[in-house]
């Protein structure tokens, strides 16, 4: 995804790669090339100048590799970010470290209305350290009490495993007693089963379970399914959980995490077309086009009639300005999925590049008609008023931030909601000096995603009034 500097509203900071825990399936555990390092205050000040901080809504410290609790920069960094105007800061931690004074100081620093510390506690006294290895329950409770009693707002995130699923409600009750503002149980597939964990944590290499004769082309054993961890239902469920996790990461723009989760899904179930697609999307978001193309090719080999993958291959060609093959792939996606608005939208851009404005306009209208849940017409809409200077397509600056009555007036001027959207899209397309292609779910927006989101919000808010125009 390409995003303008001024459009950035949320930032994730990996303030350190150090962590006191040794969670068996964390990407840092057993990683021999991961350096132990942390950002210093001069790094924070360089990354977050005042003018940048003033546009941010949120900074969160949810380390992929480290726990912000272990960094000496954490509290000074939070103080600085608040001072520079960042209103909302979240910090994720296992809580098993530091003394009560540090947690009290953290609470006194995180004074924003929506500031939160998210404690990742996966069980109770007898189960939390099964996964959160090297952590100490008493020390975690000491940290929680010090932070909450000093006025800090805390959230409890609880990963549900086989070994702690019976304690969810007891943990919820404890969270309420301790003063957490929220308790969030979360499903996970980090343990397919305890046996797999035992083997992987010992070797850091995936191994086939004993006594399971696996076919080279399948994850299914040659014997009837039993409670053994190699049973297909366990593996399919685990792969699906990783795939869902990858999709969630992709939606949040966490591309590295999406790649890791997709690869885990494919390790369990190699012929998982949806995981190949998600992995390709994540690679494409990182600009790794050949890796993305390889993933899409594998997905189509597994599932030849996969419309989203055809659309994403079209996106690859569009980014290389190879308009003919891009058009062919988008049209194939539409053939397989006639209500695929994103493919129509992207096809319209490509057809414009090919000098086919009538077909492009029709594709725009099809996309808009689908998105507004109206049946596509056989021909593009015709403005209800005669063409005039007043009906020239709106400029990006003029209509990208419409407010209330102004938005309704703008729609009225163009005769209908469909006409307004159609003209805005065409205007964005013709005015932009360089097209910005975004590959996520094959949606290639002609202007910034933030503006498109605003259109959707106004559509939802004012639709009843506008339909009467």
Helices and strands as residue ranges (DSSP letters): G 5-7, E 10-12, H 41-47, H 50-53, E 58-61, G 68-70, H 74-83, E 89-93, H 100-109, E 116-120, H 128-131, H 137-149, E 154-160, G 165-167, H 168-178, E 182-187, H 194-203, H 232-251, H 255-268, H 273-285, H 289-302, H 307-319, H 323-336, H 341-353, H 357-371, G 389-391, H 396-399, H 404-413, H 417-431, G 440-442, H 449-467
